[in-house]
Amino acid sequence: MTTELKLSIGRRLTQGSFWLLIAVLSIHLWMQSAPAIIYVIILLPLMIFIPGILADRLRTLIWLGFVLLLYFYNGVQNMAVPEPQTMDIVELVLTIVLFCASMVYARIRQ
């Protein structure tokens, strides 16, 4: 597998899981009938990274890893209930995929 192919796969996986995580979080908040301020609180930390993700900046990927730890903590906390919702599982899986993909992609780019 060439480095260019790894970079291409890493970039597509990172961007795809990033957009999917934003979509899943939005849908989950909509299903819970959350007020607008909750949308802002939950989605704003990810929305800040949109310009860097679109421009494919390495520094953005590194900082995204730190912010994703907060979403991971929230996902694990949601999984601690006796019967977690399907959306909680999807959010946690997407957070893990995005974290791993962005860190591997950042490492390959260095």
N, C-alpha and C positions, 0 to 999 in steps of 0.2 A: 504494500500500500504506500503510495507516494505521499509526501508531505502536503502537496497541493490538494489531493483528495481528502486527506484528514482535515485540512483547514476548511474545505468546502462543506464536508459533513458536519464538522463542529459548528460552523457559522449557521448553517440551516437548522441544526438541532437547537442551538441556543436561541435563535430568533423565534423559531416555531414554538418552543416551550414557553418563552417569555410572553408571546401574544396569547397563547392558550391559558397561561396562568392568569393574566389580566381578565380574559373572557370568563373563565371559571369563577374567579372571585366576584366579578360583576353579577353573574347569574346567581351565584349563591346568595349574595346580598339582596338581590331582587326577590328571590324565593322567600327570604326571611322578612320582606317588607321593611328593610332598613331605611332610616331617614338619610337625607342627602349628606349630612355631616359625616356619617359613618362611611359612606362611599369615599369621601375625601380623605378621611383618616386612613382607610385601608388601601386605597389605590394610589394616593399621591406619592408615597415612597417609591413605587414602581414607575409611575409616570415620569418622574424626574429623570429616569434613565433612558427614556425613549430617544432623545436626540443622539445620545452616545451609542445606543444599540443600532440605530439606523446608519450612523457614520462609522460604525465598526471600530470604536476606540478601545484600546487595551485597558486604559485606566478605568473606563466605565465597567468593564467586565470584572475587574478586581473589586471595585466598590460594590458592585451588585452582589458579589458573594457575601459581603458583610451584612447587607440588608436582608438577603435571603435567609440568614440565620434567624431573624425575627419571625419570618413567615414559617420557618421550620418549627420554631418553638410553639407558635400558635397552632400549627397543624398537629403536633404531638399532643398538645393540651386538649385539642378537640377530639383526638382519638382516645383519650383517657376515660371518656364517658362509657357507660355500659353498652350502649348501642349507637356507635357513631354513624352519622349520615354518609351516604355515598359521596356527596360533594366534599365532605371533609377528607375522605380517602383520596379522592382525585386531586384535591389541593395539595395534600402532603406528597403524593407521588410526583406531581408536576414541579413542586418546589425542589425535591431531591434531584429530579432529572435536570432541571434548569441549573441548579448549583453545580452538579457534576459536569454537565456539558460546558458551562461557561468557564469553569476552572481548567478543564482539560484543553479547551480551545485557547484560553489565555496562555497556558503553558506551551502549547505547540507554537503559538505565534511568537513567543519569546525566543 
